[in-house]
Amino acid sequence: MSWFGPNSDHHHRELLRGGASAFAVKMSGVLGSYVFTMLVTRGYGATAMGILTMCITVMQLGGLVGKLGLDVLLVRLVAGLNAQLDRVALSRHYLTSLAPMFLATAIVSGLLWWQAPLLATLLLSGPEHADYIRWTAIAILPVTLQSMHAEALRGFKRIVAFALYKNWQMAVAAIVLLVWPKADNAPLGSYIVANFLLASIAVAQWLRLIRPSWAPPRSTGEATTLLQQSLPMMIASSVLLMRGWVDTIVLGAMRAPDDVGLYNVATRLALLPTIALMAVNSIAAPKFAELHASDPRDDLPRVVQGSTQLIFWASFPVTLIVLLLAGPAVAIFGSEFHDAALVLRILLIGQFINCISGSVGWLMQMTGYERPFQHIMLVSVLVTVVLDVALIPTYGAVGAAIGNAVGSICANLWCVYYIWRTQGILTLHVPGVTSRWMTRPSAESPATGGPTHIV
């Protein structure tokens, strides 16, 4: 079967080219993150890795609130206005988004600084670690700027730049850590410096693109209009981020930092099979939106199924290798991480289901099903929290892994089923198994108001 049909070769080339570029950059970033993790675990121990993990979690959550969903909105606005060659409106919307972003970031950073002793007690096992929270508060601004400008560059289809700013924080941090004087705050300090450096480069690249069309905001009402569109996106992003970090937060609150460090190492290794998925997603989101708007009855189902096949064949051998070599893989980070092998194997099961399900989240959001997607993700988070609270006190990191895997599997298979029932597109790909369900009577699509043909 041709993935994209006789008239869709350009879609094929664009998806492969963008996915391959993002894959290469993502892989280099993953390798850099492993180097950074090894430097931290071998040089500073599991407790330092646990503290760093919790601080990065707080950074991501703080940055999420600081962005107010404007980063996701910029992808849509930049892509649409750039296609219309309206660079003046593009720069105006960008400048309008800066004021609420800076205000929200300042509020979040101030609250973190003010409540540092309390947060250190809750997350880092004692108020003596309050300075780590204060350092984290300072890092919210560069994390927010870096993410917003990376997504804006994605709207321009600068996929390499987008992937670099999204994935090279730890690679750059590893370089900084090598020259940082040995101290307890060296891991966190090097990570913060890396984010400052990448944020500065991202902002400079973006300004160089839009400077010729510089246009100031027209009125304060424009900011209100942007926020009305972006805040629902922030809610969706919040659920997604919570889905990824809730087990780490619960584990940190219920167990010692070394358990968090052990779990973090296993989590990083378990992400290896998803590199292909994330690479394809880099270009898939705008491509899905484009095909849905132009002719979703022909090319879109073929692109979706073809991309899932690509993800499957790229992720399956990696999953198998990591599964078989889980013990030696975690031992690389030190003898104290031996118990992470079982945690890694459990997480791999959930991640592999994530991969073979395809780009279900982006497909639902790009075709008008963002609200059902938010509901599905919210339920999956609740499932994960319930399992974490029930299992972590007894089983520690293993319990967190079970909660993570079950929540991920529920969310992905629910999305697969929902897309198949509403749009007639089967995103799941298991060779020799799913082909019998790839065709069925066409479905009515609420987003289009008409029948949607299947693969």
Secondary structure as GFF3:
##gff-version 3
##sequence-region A 1 455
A	DSSP	alpha_helix	9	44	.	.	.	ID=ss1
A	DSSP	alpha_helix	46	67	.	.	.	ID=ss2
A	DSSP	alpha_helix	70	83	.	.	.	ID=ss3
A	DSSP	alpha_helix	87	114	.	.	.	ID=ss4
A	DSSP	alpha_helix	116	123	.	.	.	ID=ss5
A	DSSP	three_ten_helix	127	129	.	.	.	ID=ss6
A	DSSP	alpha_helix	130	155	.	.	.	ID=ss7
A	DSSP	alpha_helix	159	167	.	.	.	ID=ss8
A	DSSP	alpha_helix	169	179	.	.	.	ID=ss9
A	DSSP	alpha_helix	186	210	.	.	.	ID=ss10
A	DSSP	three_ten_helix	211	213	.	.	.	ID=ss11
A	DSSP	alpha_helix	221	254	.	.	.	ID=ss12
A	DSSP	alpha_helix	257	270	.	.	.	ID=ss13
A	DSSP	three_ten_helix	272	274	.	.	.	ID=ss14
A	DSSP	alpha_helix	275	294	.	.	.	ID=ss15
A	DSSP	alpha_helix	299	324	.	.	.	ID=ss16
A	DSSP	alpha_helix	326	331	.	.	.	ID=ss17
A	DSSP	three_ten_helix	335	337	.	.	.	ID=ss18
A	DSSP	alpha_helix	340	357	.	.	.	ID=ss19
A	DSSP	alpha_helix	360	366	.	.	.	ID=ss20
A	DSSP	alpha_helix	370	395	.	.	.	ID=ss21
A	DSSP	alpha_helix	397	423	.	.	.	ID=ss22
A	DSSP	three_ten_helix	434	437	.	.	.	ID=ss23
A	DSSP	beta_strand	443	445	.	.	.	ID=ss24
A	DSSP	beta_strand	450	452	.	.	.	ID=ss25
###
